[in-house]
Amino acid sequence: MAITASMVAELRAKTDAPMMECKKALTEADGDMAKAEELLRVKLGTKAGKAASRIAAEGVITAFVNGNTGAMIEVNSETDFVSKNDSFIAMSNAAAKLIAEKNPADVAALSALAYEQDGFGPTLEDVRKGLIGKIGENMSFRRFKRFDGSNLAVYLHGTRIGVVVEFDGDAVAAKDVAMHIAAMKPVALSSADVPADLIEKERSVAAAKAEESGKPADIAAKMVDGAVQKYLKEVSLYNQVFVKAADGKQTVEQMLKAANTTIKAFTMYVVGEGIEKKADDFAAEVAAQVAAAKAGA
């Protein structure tokens, strides 16, 4: 398969790897983007794993808290321009409040709740459809979570990242942890809570790197175990170095112990996480049309 400049550029944007390394990986993977990305991870380490945190879709994360009840929701739009639209933001904020107050079971139930805005109604779904017609762009309620019965700390990083922490103890410490989570993006509270599939993926990458090193089997096995242990510390909240640590060493677990605070759970939403957004390559599209025209001539 021919490796195009746009393919190389796309892989470089995902991984930050050098152009030539991207081209080599794509060639070896016969143009398979996911396989090429995995090859770069083996060769260059976790730097090439940036694609996991790279966001494609647009929209906002909004939250609403009233006492021990709250909600967080992701509402998507097609462009960043619409995600800043006042009517879109008003609808998103209203949706978060409706979730907290009415406890809908899913997006369909949320959409059916009574709500009027900008002359549209009588349901939230009618408002969504009305704004689509008015603004001329699709928008959707993607996911939400409702919280009830715990102390809640919320941190919104602009409109792109939202974190809700359920805690017992000091509210300031909990809010600091919510901010830390938005910055460091842990996947679990502790090493023991990290999902098995993520550990297995990290183990397979480490094993491939160890094999490439040519070390004896027993040393290679230790290299793999060491890499997995390092990964677990990096992605578990308690083991991460607290972003506000004055000494640059204090872990989140140590900070919480000093503040006599317990984190029961956390939820983090990042706009567009896991959504593949089609990247239109105008030059490639034109070239394809020209080629098709020549073939048909």
Secondary structure as GFF3:
##gff-version 3
##sequence-region A 1 297
A	DSSP	alpha_helix	5	15	.	.	.	ID=ss1
A	DSSP	alpha_helix	19	28	.	.	.	ID=ss2
A	DSSP	alpha_helix	33	44	.	.	.	ID=ss3
A	DSSP	three_ten_helix	46	53	.	.	.	ID=ss4
A	DSSP	beta_strand	58	66	.	.	.	ID=ss5
A	DSSP	beta_strand	69	77	.	.	.	ID=ss6
A	DSSP	alpha_helix	80	83	.	.	.	ID=ss7
A	DSSP	alpha_helix	86	102	.	.	.	ID=ss8
A	DSSP	alpha_helix	107	111	.	.	.	ID=ss9
A	DSSP	alpha_helix	124	135	.	.	.	ID=ss10
A	DSSP	beta_strand	139	148	.	.	.	ID=ss11
A	DSSP	beta_strand	151	157	.	.	.	ID=ss12
A	DSSP	beta_strand	161	168	.	.	.	ID=ss13
A	DSSP	alpha_helix	171	184	.	.	.	ID=ss14
A	DSSP	three_ten_helix	191	193	.	.	.	ID=ss15
A	DSSP	alpha_helix	196	213	.	.	.	ID=ss16
A	DSSP	alpha_helix	217	235	.	.	.	ID=ss17
A	DSSP	three_ten_helix	237	239	.	.	.	ID=ss18
A	DSSP	alpha_helix	252	258	.	.	.	ID=ss19
A	DSSP	beta_strand	262	270	.	.	.	ID=ss20
A	DSSP	alpha_helix	282	296	.	.	.	ID=ss21
###
